[in-house]
C-alpha cells in the first residue's frame, strides 16, 4: 500500500498535535495503520448490531484488525510504500 502525500501530511499533523514535534517515518506509518484500521473497524461495526449474527470469519477479521498495531512493525520506504503490515482479508 502506498501512502499519498496527503496521507503522510495528515498523519504528521496528528502526531505533531499529540506533541511529537518531528515524527519519524515509522511513527507516521503507525499512525496511518491505526487510522486506516479504525476506518475498517468502523465500516464493519454493523456486524455487531443485535439483529445480526456475526460469523466466526467476521469475528476473526475484526480481532485481527484490533491486534494489527501490536502485531506489525510498519514503516515507509523511500517511495512512500507502507511495509511491515499484513492486512487481514475481509470476509465475503
Secondary structure, 3 states (H helix, E strand, C coil): CECCHHHHHHHHHHHHHCCCCCCCHHHHHHHHHHHHHHHHHHHCHHHHCCCCCCCHHHHHHHHHHHHCCCCCCCEECCCCEEECCCCCCCCC
